[in-house]
């Protein structure tokens, strides 16, 4: 097959969506397929510090993947620009698509698009009208629901516009994949054809995770060998409810053997920095994005890893970081709404504890209980790895996509 991936974030950017799509692309290539990726030029705020000033080619081939990068205006801290970016990206990417097709590349059998941004649906329409190539919408985040759940988006005109696009995408897409059973129910309840929707879990390349060069010596490097390490590594956004982590750390200041690390970047970073300084949270270390190998070293070295979402979040969200935590056998403490998709997966996989309460003491008690039970932590870690190998590794995901493309898009499957 010749498969094209549209992804607004991709290597060398850091973040779960960039890594998920990079792993998928590499696995497609391993299966002998021709793989092209159209993506944005790396944004400084999604790169680890040492790579922020590096220049990257617009055209590059890595591990059999042909990467086509598009330069455009982008600003993380300007809400207007960030919102508009979702709408002008399809135009930039379609121009890159036409350039690829005109270059004499082999016929593309199917496109796979990462959603959000939700207006990528219009990119599938432009591609289909241009040369008939079908597309699969891979819905990772459910907009505008997630934005309105936490009252991040309030403008009724914008909400109506996004709901209109959402309706169009779900009812007219060639095919839709979602990353959890709750996602299936969500899009079908909004009139998607259940025969054209399938659950394909987010996935990770186990060859990357199991690389023997990646050690578990983060504590040694940081000089905290004697500490019980509690880690949150990921995007620092309003959707994560990250104040809960700082509240918990504050209540555990008397436990000098417990150390929190928050690693990532995003809109909430300055707020977190201010709280840590103002409240003298000496047991919290805040670090910016780190390369994937260092991230895996961090989570391998941790005693507990946190997954946090705002308790108001009712959309079927399953954070991408979960697959990495399961892959490295990391026990998970999920601070999420009890009926959330995250809670359901963690419970089904038996890979951690779900805290369905904003009560600080409940979270504190959960951490102390896990701290005192190394056997339970180990069991959670092993359970998570088993679940991931069965459902969430890229070999499983790519085989699902191969079957979908052959069944629905190829005249001679």
Buried (B, 14 or more C-beta within 10 A) or exposed (E): BBBBBBBBBBBBBBBBBBBBBBBBBBBBBBBEBBBBBBBBBBBEBBBBEEBBEEEEEEEEEBEBBBBBBBEEEBEBEEEEEBEEBBBBBBEBBBEBBBEBBEEEBEEBBBBBBBBBBBBBBBBBBBBBEEEEBBBBBBBBBBBBBBBBBBEBBEEEEEBEBBBEBBEBBBEBBBBBBBBBBBBBBBBBEBEBBEEBBBBBBBBBBBBBBEEEEBBBEBBEEBEBEEBBBBBBBBBBBBBBBBBBBBBBBBBBBEBEEBBBBBBBBBBBBEBBEEBBEEBEBEBBBBBBBBBBEBBBBBBBBBBBBBBBBBBEBBBBBBBBBBBBBBBBBBBBBBBBBBEBBBBBBBBEBEBBBBBBBBEBEEBBEBBBEBBEEEEBBEBBBBBBBBBBBEBBBBBBBBEBBBEBBBEBBEEEE
